[in-house]
Amino acid sequence: MMSTAIATFLFNRLVKISTPLFASSVTYFMPIVAVMWGVLDGERLYAGHYIGMAAIIGGVYLANRK
């Protein structure tokens, strides 16, 4: 419960100091961090993982470009 409160607090601070679009883009990187954490824990990556990461980064790029 406490970690959720900290995450919510940090997210709200991020929205306050940047744009809402940038702040929401940060949430798209959470799955990538989770996959990398899994790799550090000994899990294997498959082709679908790489495709998903590329799709996430591509979507964030498209949403943020001007």
mmCIF file of the N, C-alpha and C atoms, coordinates in Angstrom:
data_MODEL
# 
_entry.id   MODEL 
# 
loop_
_atom_site.group_PDB 
_atom_site.id 
_atom_site.type_symbol 
_atom_site.label_atom_id 
_atom_site.label_alt_id 
_atom_site.label_comp_id 
_atom_site.label_asym_id 
_atom_site.label_entity_id 
_atom_site.label_seq_id 
_atom_site.pdbx_PDB_ins_code 
_atom_site.Cartn_x 
_atom_site.Cartn_y 
_atom_site.Cartn_z 
_atom_site.occupancy 
_atom_site.B_iso_or_equiv 
_atom_site.pdbx_formal_charge 
_atom_site.auth_seq_id 
_atom_site.auth_comp_id 
_atom_site.auth_asym_id 
_atom_site.auth_atom_id 
_atom_site.pdbx_PDB_model_num 
ATOM 1   N N  . MET A 1 1  ? 0.819  -1.189  0.000   1.00 0.00 ? 1  MET A N  1 
ATOM 2   C CA . MET A 1 1  ? 0.000  0.000   0.000   1.00 0.00 ? 1  MET A CA 1 
ATOM 3   C C  . MET A 1 1  ? 0.867  1.260   0.000   1.00 0.00 ? 1  MET A C  1 
ATOM 4   N N  . MET A 1 2  ? 1.925  1.233   0.770   1.00 0.00 ? 2  MET A N  1 
ATOM 5   C CA . MET A 1 2  ? 2.794  2.410   0.848   1.00 0.00 ? 2  MET A CA 1 
ATOM 6   C C  . MET A 1 2  ? 3.491  2.678   -0.478  1.00 0.00 ? 2  MET A C  1 
ATOM 7   N N  . SER A 1 3  ? 3.900  1.618   -1.192  1.00 0.00 ? 3  SER A N  1 
ATOM 8   C CA . SER A 1 3  ? 4.580  1.844   -2.476  1.00 0.00 ? 3  SER A CA 1 
ATOM 9   C C  . SER A 1 3  ? 3.631  2.457   -3.498  1.00 0.00 ? 3  SER A C  1 
ATOM 10  N N  . THR A 1 4  ? 2.356  2.103   -3.452  1.00 0.00 ? 4  THR A N  1 
ATOM 11  C CA . THR A 1 4  ? 1.372  2.724   -4.344  1.00 0.00 ? 4  THR A CA 1 
ATOM 12  C C  . THR A 1 4  ? 1.217  4.202   -4.020  1.00 0.00 ? 4  THR A C  1 
ATOM 13  N N  . ALA A 1 5  ? 1.215  4.539   -2.759  1.00 0.00 ? 5  ALA A N  1 
ATOM 14  C CA . ALA A 1 5  ? 1.102  5.945   -2.356  1.00 0.00 ? 5  ALA A CA 1 
ATOM 15  C C  . ALA A 1 5  ? 2.313  6.742   -2.831  1.00 0.00 ? 5  ALA A C  1 
ATOM 16  N N  . ILE A 1 6  ? 3.484  6.154   -2.704  1.00 0.00 ? 6  ILE A N  1 
ATOM 17  C CA . ILE A 1 6  ? 4.699  6.841   -3.168  1.00 0.00 ? 6  ILE A CA 1 
ATOM 18  C C  . ILE A 1 6  ? 4.666  7.018   -4.678  1.00 0.00 ? 6  ILE A C  1 
ATOM 19  N N  . ALA A 1 7  ? 4.258  5.982   -5.405  1.00 0.00 ? 7  ALA A N  1 
ATOM 20  C CA . ALA A 1 7  ? 4.177  6.072   -6.864  1.00 0.00 ? 7  ALA A CA 1 
ATOM 21  C C  . ALA A 1 7  ? 3.169  7.130   -7.293  1.00 0.00 ? 7  ALA A C  1 
ATOM 22  N N  . THR A 1 8  ? 2.039  7.183   -6.634  1.00 0.00 ? 8  THR A N  1 
ATOM 23  C CA . THR A 1 8  ? 1.029  8.186   -6.956  1.00 0.00 ? 8  THR A CA 1 
ATOM 24  C C  . THR A 1 8  ? 1.546  9.590   -6.670  1.00 0.00 ? 8  THR A C  1 
ATOM 25  N N  . PHE A 1 9  ? 2.211  9.762   -5.548  1.00 0.00 ? 9  PHE A N  1 
ATOM 26  C CA . PHE A 1 9  ? 2.786  11.059  -5.203  1.00 0.00 ? 9  PHE A CA 1 
ATOM 27  C C  . PHE A 1 9  ? 3.809  11.491  -6.260  1.00 0.00 ? 9  PHE A C  1 
ATOM 28  N N  . LEU A 1 10 ? 4.705  10.588  -6.633  1.00 0.00 ? 10 LEU A N  1 
ATOM 29  C CA . LEU A 1 10 ? 5.728  10.923  -7.632  1.00 0.00 ? 10 LEU A CA 1 
ATOM 30  C C  . LEU A 1 10 ? 5.112  11.232  -8.986  1.00 0.00 ? 10 LEU A C  1 
ATOM 31  N N  . PHE A 1 11 ? 4.082  10.473  -9.364  1.00 0.00 ? 11 PHE A N  1 
ATOM 32  C CA . PHE A 1 11 ? 3.414  10.730  -10.642 1.00 0.00 ? 11 PHE A CA 1 
ATOM 33  C C  . PHE A 1 11 ? 2.759  12.108  -10.641 1.00 0.00 ? 11 PHE A C  1 
ATOM 34  N N  . ASN A 1 12 ? 2.102  12.457  -9.550  1.00 0.00 ? 12 ASN A N  1 
ATOM 35  C CA . ASN A 1 12 ? 1.470  13.782  -9.464  1.00 0.00 ? 12 ASN A CA 1 
ATOM 36  C C  . ASN A 1 12 ? 2.511  14.904  -9.506  1.00 0.00 ? 12 ASN A C  1 
ATOM 37  N N  . ARG A 1 13 ? 3.664  14.698  -8.886  1.00 0.00 ? 13 ARG A N  1 
ATOM 38  C CA . ARG A 1 13 ? 4.748  15.693  -8.959  1.00 0.00 ? 13 ARG A CA 1 
ATOM 39  C C  . ARG A 1 13 ? 5.251  15.816  -10.399 1.00 0.00 ? 13 ARG A C  1 
ATOM 40  N N  . LEU A 1 14 ? 5.356  14.688  -11.089 1.00 0.00 ? 14 LEU A N  1 
ATOM 41  C CA . LEU A 1 14 ? 5.808  14.705  -12.482 1.00 0.00 ? 14 LEU A CA 1 
ATOM 42  C C  . LEU A 1 14 ? 4.845  15.487  -13.358 1.00 0.00 ? 14 LEU A C  1 
ATOM 43  N N  . VAL A 1 15 ? 3.552  15.288  -13.151 1.00 0.00 ? 15 VAL A N  1 
ATOM 44  C CA . VAL A 1 15 ? 2.556  16.052  -13.915 1.00 0.00 ? 15 VAL A CA 1 
ATOM 45  C C  . VAL A 1 15 ? 2.695  17.537  -13.630 1.00 0.00 ? 15 VAL A C  1 
ATOM 46  N N  . LYS A 1 16 ? 2.983  17.871  -12.374 1.00 0.00 ? 16 LYS A N  1 
ATOM 47  C CA . LYS A 1 16 ? 3.088  19.277  -11.987 1.00 0.00 ? 16 LYS A CA 1 
ATOM 48  C C  . LYS A 1 16 ? 4.308  19.951  -12.621 1.00 0.00 ? 16 LYS A C  1 
ATOM 49  N N  . ILE A 1 17 ? 5.446  19.238  -12.735 1.00 0.00 ? 17 ILE A N  1 
ATOM 50  C CA . ILE A 1 17 ? 6.668  19.872  -13.244 1.00 0.00 ? 17 ILE A CA 1 
ATOM 51  C C  . ILE A 1 17 ? 6.863  19.677  -14.748 1.00 0.00 ? 17 ILE A C  1 
ATOM 52  N N  . SER A 1 18 ? 6.027  18.866  -15.388 1.00 0.00 ? 18 SER A N  1 
ATOM 53  C CA . SER A 1 18 ? 6.145  18.676  -16.836 1.00 0.00 ? 18 SER A CA 1 
ATOM 54  C C  . SER A 1 18 ? 4.744  18.726  -17.439 1.00 0.00 ? 18 SER A C  1 
ATOM 55  N N  . THR A 1 19 ? 4.647  18.303  -18.684 1.00 0.00 ? 19 THR A N  1 
ATOM 56  C CA . THR A 1 19 ? 3.340  18.286  -19.340 1.00 0.00 ? 19 THR A CA 1 
ATOM 57  C C  . THR A 1 19 ? 2.626  16.977  -19.022 1.00 0.00 ? 19 THR A C  1 
ATOM 58  N N  . PRO A 1 20 ? 1.300  16.975  -19.029 1.00 0.00 ? 20 PRO A N  1 
ATOM 59  C CA . PRO A 1 20 ? 0.564  15.728  -18.802 1.00 0.00 ? 20 PRO A CA 1 
ATOM 60  C C  . PRO A 1 20 ? 0.897  14.650  -19.839 1.00 0.00 ? 20 PRO A C  1 
ATOM 61  N N  . LEU A 1 21 ? 1.164  15.064  -21.078 1.00 0.00 ? 21 LEU A N  1 
ATOM 62  C CA . LEU A 1 21 ? 1.509  14.088  -22.115 1.00 0.00 ? 21 LEU A CA 1 
ATOM 63  C C  . LEU A 1 21 ? 2.813  13.380  -21.779 1.00 0.00 ? 21 LEU A C  1 
ATOM 64  N N  . PHE A 1 22 ? 3.815  14.129  -21.340 1.00 0.00 ? 22 PHE A N  1 
ATOM 65  C CA . PHE A 1 22 ? 5.085  13.515  -20.955 1.00 0.00 ? 22 PHE A CA 1 
ATOM 66  C C  . PHE A 1 22 ? 4.896  12.594  -19.762 1.00 0.00 ? 22 PHE A C  1 
ATOM 67  N N  . ALA A 1 23 ? 4.136  13.040  -18.788 1.00 0.00 ? 23 ALA A N  1 
ATOM 68  C CA . ALA A 1 23 ? 3.918  12.235  -17.588 1.00 0.00 ? 23 ALA A CA 1 
ATOM 69  C C  . ALA A 1 23 ? 3.207  10.929  -17.917 1.00 0.00 ? 23 ALA A C  1 
ATOM 70  N N  . SER A 1 24 ? 2.228  10.974  -18.810 1.00 0.00 ? 24 SER A N  1 
ATOM 71  C CA . SER A 1 24 ? 1.543  9.734   -19.180 1.00 0.00 ? 24 SER A CA 1 
ATOM 72  C C  . SER A 1 24 ? 2.438  8.834   -20.009 1.00 0.00 ? 24 SER A C  1 
ATOM 73  N N  . SER A 1 25 ? 3.360  9.411   -20.754 1.00 0.00 ? 25 SER A N  1 
ATOM 74  C CA . SER A 1 25 ? 4.293  8.602   -21.535 1.00 0.00 ? 25 SER A CA 1 
ATOM 75  C C  . SER A 1 25 ? 5.217  7.784   -20.648 1.00 0.00 ? 25 SER A C  1 
ATOM 76  N N  . VAL A 1 26 ? 5.510  8.297   -19.471 1.00 0.00 ? 26 VAL A N  1 
ATOM 77  C CA . VAL A 1 26 ? 6.369  7.576   -18.537 1.00 0.00 ? 26 VAL A CA 1 
ATOM 78  C C  . VAL A 1 26 ? 5.754  6.230   -18.179 1.00 0.00 ? 26 VAL A C  1 
ATOM 79  N N  . THR A 1 27 ? 4.433  6.181   -18.076 1.00 0.00 ? 27 THR A N  1 
ATOM 80  C CA . THR A 1 27 ? 3.779  4.927   -17.696 1.00 0.00 ? 27 THR A CA 1 
ATOM 81  C C  . THR A 1 27 ? 3.927  3.854   -18.765 1.00 0.00 ? 27 THR A C  1 
ATOM 82  N N  . TYR A 1 28 ? 4.186  4.244   -20.007 1.00 0.00 ? 28 TYR A N  1 
ATOM 83  C CA . TYR A 1 28 ? 4.369  3.254   -21.063 1.00 0.00 ? 28 TYR A CA 1 
ATOM 84  C C  . TYR A 1 28 ? 5.689  2.506   -20.917 1.00 0.00 ? 28 TYR A C  1 
ATOM 85  N N  . PHE A 1 29 ? 6.620  3.056   -20.187 1.00 0.00 ? 29 PHE A N  1 
ATOM 86  C CA . PHE A 1 29 ? 7.908  2.405   -20.012 1.00 0.00 ? 29 PHE A CA 1 
ATOM 87  C C  . PHE A 1 29 ? 7.918  1.397   -18.863 1.00 0.00 ? 29 PHE A C  1 
ATOM 88  N N  . MET A 1 30 ? 6.855  1.355   -18.075 1.00 0.00 ? 30 MET A N  1 
ATOM 89  C CA . MET A 1 30 ? 6.799  0.406   -16.962 1.00 0.00 ? 30 MET A CA 1 
ATOM 90  C C  . MET A 1 30 ? 6.920  -1.050  -17.417 1.00 0.00 ? 30 MET A C  1 
ATOM 91  N N  . PRO A 1 31 ? 6.245  -1.471  -18.494 1.00 0.00 ? 31 PRO A N  1 
ATOM 92  C CA . PRO A 1 31 ? 6.422  -2.858  -18.932 1.00 0.00 ? 31 PRO A CA 1 
ATOM 93  C C  . PRO A 1 31 ? 7.859  -3.165  -19.354 1.00 0.00 ? 31 PRO A C  1 
ATOM 94  N N  . ILE A 1 32 ? 8.535  -2.199  -19.924 1.00 0.00 ? 32 ILE A N  1 
ATOM 95  C CA . ILE A 1 32 ? 9.921  -2.415  -20.332 1.00 0.00 ? 32 ILE A CA 1 
ATOM 96  C C  . ILE A 1 32 ? 10.797 -2.611  -19.102 1.00 0.00 ? 32 ILE A C  1 
ATOM 97  N N  . VAL A 1 33 ? 10.585 -1.796  -18.093 1.00 0.00 ? 33 VAL A N  1 
ATOM 98  C CA . VAL A 1 33 ? 11.343 -1.941  -16.854 1.00 0.00 ? 33 VAL A CA 1 
ATOM 99  C C  . VAL A 1 33 ? 11.042 -3.298  -16.219 1.00 0.00 ? 33 VAL A C  1 
ATOM 100 N N  . ALA A 1 34 ? 9.780  -3.712  -16.257 1.00 0.00 ? 34 ALA A N  1 
ATOM 101 C CA . ALA A 1 34 ? 9.409  -5.007  -15.681 1.00 0.00 ? 34 ALA A CA 1 
ATOM 102 C C  . ALA A 1 34 ? 10.102 -6.158  -16.408 1.00 0.00 ? 34 ALA A C  1 
ATOM 103 N N  . VAL A 1 35 ? 10.198 -6.071  -17.728 1.00 0.00 ? 35 VAL A N  1 
ATOM 104 C CA . VAL A 1 35 ? 10.879 -7.117  -18.496 1.00 0.00 ? 35 VAL A CA 1 
ATOM 105 C C  . VAL A 1 35 ? 12.366 -7.133  -18.160 1.00 0.00 ? 35 VAL A C  1 
ATOM 106 N N  . MET A 1 36 ? 12.965 -5.973  -18.083 1.00 0.00 ? 36 MET A N  1 
ATOM 107 C CA . MET A 1 36 ? 14.394 -5.920  -17.745 1.00 0.00 ? 36 MET A CA 1 
ATOM 108 C C  . MET A 1 36 ? 14.645 -6.455  -16.332 1.00 0.00 ? 36 MET A C  1 
ATOM 109 N N  . TRP A 1 37 ? 13.728 -6.195  -15.423 1.00 0.00 ? 37 TRP A N  1 
ATOM 110 C CA . TRP A 1 37 ? 13.852 -6.727  -14.067 1.00 0.00 ? 37 TRP A CA 1 
ATOM 111 C C  . TRP A 1 37 ? 13.775 -8.260  -14.112 1.00 0.00 ? 37 TRP A C  1 
ATOM 112 N N  . GLY A 1 38 ? 12.896 -8.776  -14.961 1.00 0.00 ? 38 GLY A N  1 
ATOM 113 C CA . GLY A 1 38 ? 12.792 -10.221 -15.122 1.00 0.00 ? 38 GLY A CA 1 
ATOM 114 C C  . GLY A 1 38 ? 14.070 -10.829 -15.669 1.00 0.00 ? 38 GLY A C  1 
ATOM 115 N N  . VAL A 1 39 ? 14.703 -10.139 -16.606 1.00 0.00 ? 39 VAL A N  1 
ATOM 116 C CA . VAL A 1 39 ? 15.974 -10.624 -17.162 1.00 0.00 ? 39 VAL A CA 1 
ATOM 117 C C  . VAL A 1 39 ? 17.025 -10.696 -16.059 1.00 0.00 ? 39 VAL A C  1 
ATOM 118 N N  . LEU A 1 40 ? 17.068 -9.687  -15.220 1.00 0.00 ? 40 LEU A N  1 
ATOM 119 C CA . LEU A 1 40 ? 18.013 -9.703  -14.110 1.00 0.00 ? 40 LEU A CA 1 
ATOM 120 C C  . LEU A 1 40 ? 17.715 -10.840 -13.134 1.00 0.00 ? 40 LEU A C  1 
ATOM 121 N N  . ASP A 1 41 ? 16.458 -11.274 -13.118 1.00 0.00 ? 41 ASP A N  1 
ATOM 122 C CA . ASP A 1 41 ? 16.043 -12.369 -12.237 1.00 0.00 ? 41 ASP A CA 1 
ATOM 123 C C  . ASP A 1 41 ? 16.194 -13.734 -12.899 1.00 0.00 ? 41 ASP A C  1 
ATOM 124 N N  . GLY A 1 42 ? 16.688 -13.759 -14.138 1.00 0.00 ? 42 GLY A N  1 
ATOM 125 C CA . GLY A 1 42 ? 16.953 -15.025 -14.810 1.00 0.00 ? 42 GLY A CA 1 
ATOM 126 C C  . GLY A 1 42 ? 15.897 -15.484 -15.802 1.00 0.00 ? 42 GLY A C  1 
ATOM 127 N N  . GLU A 1 43 ? 14.897 -14.669 -16.081 1.00 0.00 ? 43 GLU A N  1 
ATOM 128 C CA . GLU A 1 43 ? 13.886 -15.053 -17.056 1.00 0.00 ? 43 GLU A CA 1 
ATOM 129 C C  . GLU A 1 43 ? 14.421 -14.855 -18.472 1.00 0.00 ? 43 GLU A C  1 
ATOM 130 N N  . ARG A 1 44 ? 13.860 -15.609 -19.408 1.00 0.00 ? 44 ARG A N  1 
ATOM 131 C CA . ARG A 1 44 ? 14.299 -15.502 -20.804 1.00 0.00 ? 44 ARG A CA 1 
ATOM 132 C C  . ARG A 1 44 ? 13.377 -14.585 -21.598 1.00 0.00 ? 44 ARG A C  1 
ATOM 133 N N  . LEU A 1 45 ? 13.959 -13.875 -22.556 1.00 0.00 ? 45 LEU A N  1 
ATOM 134 C CA . LEU A 1 45 ? 13.184 -13.027 -23.458 1.00 0.00 ? 45 LEU A CA 1 
ATOM 135 C C  . LEU A 1 45 ? 12.933 -13.765 -24.763 1.00 0.00 ? 45 LEU A C  1 
ATOM 136 N N  . TYR A 1 46 ? 11.730 -13.606 -25.281 1.00 0.00 ? 46 TYR A N  1 
ATOM 137 C CA . TYR A 1 46 ? 11.360 -14.203 -26.555 1.00 0.00 ? 46 TYR A CA 1 
ATOM 138 C C  . TYR A 1 46 ? 11.079 -13.084 -27.554 1.00 0.00 ? 46 TYR A C  1 
ATOM 139 N N  . ALA A 1 47 ? 10.857 -13.444 -28.802 1.00 0.00 ? 47 ALA A N  1 
ATOM 140 C CA . ALA A 1 47 ? 10.656 -12.456 -29.862 1.00 0.00 ? 47 ALA A CA 1 
ATOM 141 C C  . ALA A 1 47 ? 9.493  -11.513 -29.541 1.00 0.00 ? 47 ALA A C  1 
ATOM 142 N N  . GLY A 1 48 ? 8.435  -12.029 -28.947 1.00 0.00 ? 48 GLY A N  1 
ATOM 143 C CA . GLY A 1 48 ? 7.276  -11.200 -28.612 1.00 0.00 ? 48 GLY A CA 1 
ATOM 144 C C  . GLY A 1 48 ? 7.606  -10.093 -27.633 1.00 0.00 ? 48 GLY A C  1 
ATOM 145 N N  . HIS A 1 49 ? 8.551  -10.361 -26.744 1.00 0.00 ? 49 HIS A N  1 
ATOM 146 C CA . HIS A 1 49 ? 8.965  -9.328  -25.796 1.00 0.00 ? 49 HIS A CA 1 
ATOM 147 C C  . HIS A 1 49 ? 9.618  -8.159  -26.536 1.00 0.00 ? 49 HIS A C  1 
ATOM 148 N N  . TYR A 1 50 ? 10.503 -8.485  -27.463 1.00 0.00 ? 50 TYR A N  1 
ATOM 149 C CA . TYR A 1 50 ? 11.185 -7.429  -28.218 1.00 0.00 ? 50 TYR A CA 1 
ATOM 150 C C  . TYR A 1 50 ? 10.205 -6.648  -29.095 1.00 0.00 ? 50 TYR A C  1 
ATOM 151 N N  . ILE A 1 51 ? 9.271  -7.352  -29.691 1.00 0.00 ? 51 ILE A N  1 
ATOM 152 C CA . ILE A 1 51 ? 8.263  -6.681  -30.525 1.00 0.00 ? 51 ILE A CA 1 
ATOM 153 C C  . ILE A 1 51 ? 7.417  -5.748  -29.665 1.00 0.00 ? 51 ILE A C  1 
ATOM 154 N N  . GLY A 1 52 ? 7.022  -6.207  -28.494 1.00 0.00 ? 52 GLY A N  1 
ATOM 155 C CA . GLY A 1 52 ? 6.226  -5.378  -27.594 1.00 0.00 ? 52 GLY A CA 1 
ATOM 156 C C  . GLY A 1 52 ? 6.973  -4.139  -27.141 1.00 0.00 ? 52 GLY A C  1 
ATOM 157 N N  . MET A 1 53 ? 8.251  -4.305  -26.790 1.00 0.00 ? 53 MET A N  1 
ATOM 158 C CA . MET A 1 53 ? 9.044  -3.144  -26.366 1.00 0.00 ? 53 MET A CA 1 
ATOM 159 C C  . MET A 1 53 ? 9.185  -2.132  -27.496 1.00 0.00 ? 53 MET A C  1 
ATOM 160 N N  . ALA A 1 54 ? 9.409  -2.624  -28.716 1.00 0.00 ? 54 ALA A N  1 
ATOM 161 C CA . ALA A 1 54 ? 9.527  -1.717  -29.859 1.00 0.00 ? 54 ALA A CA 1 
ATOM 162 C C  . ALA A 1 54 ? 8.207  -0.986  -30.110 1.00 0.00 ? 54 ALA A C  1 
ATOM 163 N N  . ALA A 1 55 ? 7.086  -1.689  -29.951 1.00 0.00 ? 55 ALA A N  1 
ATOM 164 C CA . ALA A 1 55 ? 5.776  -1.055  -30.142 1.00 0.00 ? 55 ALA A CA 1 
ATOM 165 C C  . ALA A 1 55 ? 5.528  0.017   -29.092 1.00 0.00 ? 55 ALA A C  1 
ATOM 166 N N  . ILE A 1 56 ? 5.911  -0.234  -27.859 1.00 0.00 ? 56 ILE A N  1 
ATOM 167 C CA . ILE A 1 56 ? 5.728  0.751   -26.790 1.00 0.00 ? 56 ILE A CA 1 
ATOM 168 C C  . ILE A 1 56 ? 6.562  1.995   -27.061 1.00 0.00 ? 56 ILE A C  1 
ATOM 169 N N  . ILE A 1 57 ? 7.834  1.800   -27.362 1.00 0.00 ? 57 ILE A N  1 
ATOM 170 C CA . ILE A 1 57 ? 8.705  2.944   -27.627 1.00 0.00 ? 57 ILE A CA 1 
ATOM 171 C C  . ILE A 1 57 ? 8.240  3.704   -28.861 1.00 0.00 ? 57 ILE A C  1 
ATOM 172 N N  . GLY A 1 58 ? 7.818  2.983   -29.892 1.00 0.00 ? 58 GLY A N  1 
ATOM 173 C CA . GLY A 1 58 ? 7.303  3.639   -31.091 1.00 0.00 ? 58 GLY A CA 1 
ATOM 174 C C  . GLY A 1 58 ? 6.048  4.451   -30.813 1.00 0.00 ? 58 GLY A C  1 
ATOM 175 N N  . GLY A 1 59 ? 5.162  3.916   -29.992 1.00 0.00 ? 59 GLY A N  1 
ATOM 176 C CA . GLY A 1 59 ? 3.943  4.647   -29.631 1.00 0.00 ? 59 GLY A CA 1 
ATOM 177 C C  . GLY A 1 59 ? 4.227  5.896   -28.822 1.00 0.00 ? 59 GLY A C  1 
ATOM 178 N N  . VAL A 1 60 ? 5.158  5.784   -27.898 1.00 0.00 ? 60 VAL A N  1 
ATOM 179 C CA . VAL A 1 60 ? 5.550  6.961   -27.109 1.00 0.00 ? 60 VAL A CA 1 
ATOM 180 C C  . VAL A 1 60 ? 6.178  8.018   -28.008 1.00 0.00 ? 60 VAL A C  1 
ATOM 181 N N  . TYR A 1 61 ? 6.997  7.588   -28.942 1.00 0.00 ? 61 TYR A N  1 
ATOM 182 C CA . TYR A 1 61 ? 7.613  8.535   -29.886 1.00 0.00 ? 61 TYR A CA 1 
ATOM 183 C C  . TYR A 1 61 ? 6.542  9.241   -30.712 1.00 0.00 ? 61 TYR A C  1 
ATOM 184 N N  . LEU A 1 62 ? 5.603  8.474   -31.249 1.00 0.00 ? 62 LEU A N  1 
ATOM 185 C CA . LEU A 1 62 ? 4.548  9.074   -32.080 1.00 0.00 ? 62 LEU A CA 1 
ATOM 186 C C  . LEU A 1 62 ? 3.675  10.036  -31.270 1.00 0.00 ? 62 LEU A C  1 
ATOM 187 N N  . ALA A 1 63 ? 3.420  9.704   -30.026 1.00 0.00 ? 63 ALA A N  1 
ATOM 188 C CA . ALA A 1 63 ? 2.577  10.577  -29.195 1.00 0.00 ? 63 ALA A CA 1 
ATOM 189 C C  . ALA A 1 63 ? 3.300  11.874  -28.825 1.00 0.00 ? 63 ALA A C  1 
ATOM 190 N N  . ASN A 1 64 ? 4.607  11.839  -28.719 1.00 0.00 ? 64 ASN A N  1 
ATOM 191 C CA . ASN A 1 64 ? 5.358  13.018  -28.276 1.00 0.00 ? 64 ASN A CA 1 
ATOM 192 C C  . ASN A 1 64 ? 5.934  13.861  -29.382 1.00 0.00 ? 64 ASN A C  1 
ATOM 193 N N  . ARG A 1 65 ? 5.941  13.375  -30.601 1.00 0.00 ? 65 ARG A N  1 
ATOM 194 C CA . ARG A 1 65 ? 6.533  14.183  -31.678 1.00 0.00 ? 65 ARG A CA 1 
ATOM 195 C C  . ARG A 1 65 ? 5.611  15.338  -32.030 1.00 0.00 ? 65 ARG A C  1 
ATOM 196 N N  . LYS A 1 66 ? 6.218  16.356  -32.566 1.00 0.00 ? 66 LYS A N  1 
ATOM 197 C CA . LYS A 1 66 ? 5.425  17.560  -32.891 1.00 0.00 ? 66 LYS A CA 1 
ATOM 198 C C  . LYS A 1 66 ? 5.286  17.756  -34.359 1.00 0.00 ? 66 LYS A C  1 
# 
